[in-house]
Structure formats: structure tokens, C-alpha cells
Amino acid sequence: MNTEQHTQLDWFKSSYSGDEGGECVEMATTPTAVRVRDSKKRGGPQLAFAQGTWAGFVSGLAWSRSN
């Protein structure tokens, strides 16, 4: 069982998210994972990615924006 899911997490939105509401995701980091959830369903399901996997995903996004 993953006990990180049951601890208090410090959630935040991307600096690219506006204040108008709408569809956003929130992230929280732990020593072993990056967790992602729907900002409108905070008690709903979460995705968890290993730190290295998330870093690769973000690098891929940055690369695709520059090309």
C-alpha cells in the first residue's frame, strides 16, 4: 500500500493557469512521486508518476513547444 496518498500534500496549479476557473490540474510532489489531480474534484482520483518519469514528460513538453 502506498502511504504517500494518505499524507497531507501541498497542492499547486501551474503558473500558466488563469484565475477564471475552467479545467485545470493540480500537482503535489513527494520524495518519490509527482501526484496530479483534477482541480474541480479534489477528493477524486489522483495519478502518481515517478520523479524521473515526470521530469521526462515535462522535458518533452518543453521540447515540443520550442519546435
GIURWO-V74090 format. One record per helix or strand of 3 or more residues. SS is the DSSP state (h for helix, s for strand). FROM is the first residue (numbers start at 1). TO is the last residue. If there is no record, write none. Layout:
ss=SS from=FROM to=TO
ss=SS from=FROM to=TO
//
This chain:
ss=h from=3 to=6
ss=s from=25 to=29
ss=s from=33 to=38
ss=s from=46 to=50
ss=h from=51 to=66
//
